[in-house]
């Protein structure tokens, strides 16, 4: 039996196959080893290829296999759909996130606070984060309206400080700083303290602003750009033109405006008047005036008024779509809502159509009649315009009165003929309605009281 099994498997058997026999007979392990050694020494090893393949498989799976053998290939399990879920989704535009460049300036810091008051989240870009400590403290001291939904989140939680040097940082860094913001506000400008720096207006007012415009275009998330420049950028006049003595600052601001207009991003360019002398209390005596471009060459306005205007523009972007506005404040100007002031300024481009939302209800079927030029009746009774109430019976002439009394037909009593209630024709002479109902009985007079007559002397005879 054993010889037949050997002949079936192959001519020779090595020690590895024999070492598996103790698993079947643990008590006879030594005898099996001696018998295997003797058989191996007496017969040459001429194993078949099938047996060698079997031995190689056993060696690779044995727990004591050599470390030189290649490691077993791990079993591959089918991948779950979790890989698809964890795939990076494209970034989404955040409507309430505003990127403010120049957040530590006089206009920029006030604009940050006004935007937070209106419920926006602000990403403030500064060149040095240590210089933003004053801005953070002012935001922490803000008091929001309790009735507003933004009051649920603290003002400090709505502010994010980002270090970004628009002049030296590459475009990729500026794009990363903008992030998913849908609105960019740029209020940077050359410092008046560095008046001896000849290249300041070029580096800050034009080059840095142009870098921000290019980054906003590449970000593909920005849907509106608000740029603060100055009066007199495109119109020569006194006293605004005197600013060009500061190394041509108005010229470089105009170049920045042209770069923004050419970028294709929806924009609003704000050209304020002089903001050096007016304080925040300036708005209590001077109302805001918003005019089209090249209207003013001089005027005053406070930094706070410009910041409030930026906040209203962020809230009503459609009203400020692709407009160049000039802003001053005057005592004689009426106090009007900012939305009304912006609507009076013409737009450089036609604003896109407003997207229909689910809250918009379809037009009722009755409203389609207005498309044909027919107005909707103001009263539901207009449907029965051809139906008129029966007219009151007209009084008949006095000839209808008989000796025995009045004719019942003339009074309309007991007459159910509907033709009698029809209005008279146009050819018939209309009778005036009597003022008194007694005119119907004009021929009837009350009986006259008997008059006393004196006895005639001729007819009277004395009694005899």
Beta strands, then each sheet from edge to edge (+ up, - down):
strand 1: 94-101
strand 2: 121-126
strand 3: 159-163
strand 4: 181-186
strand 5: 224-228
strand 6: 267-272
strand 7: 287-292
strand 8: 323-330
sheet 1: 3+ 2+ 1+ 4+ 5+ 6+ 8+ 7-
end
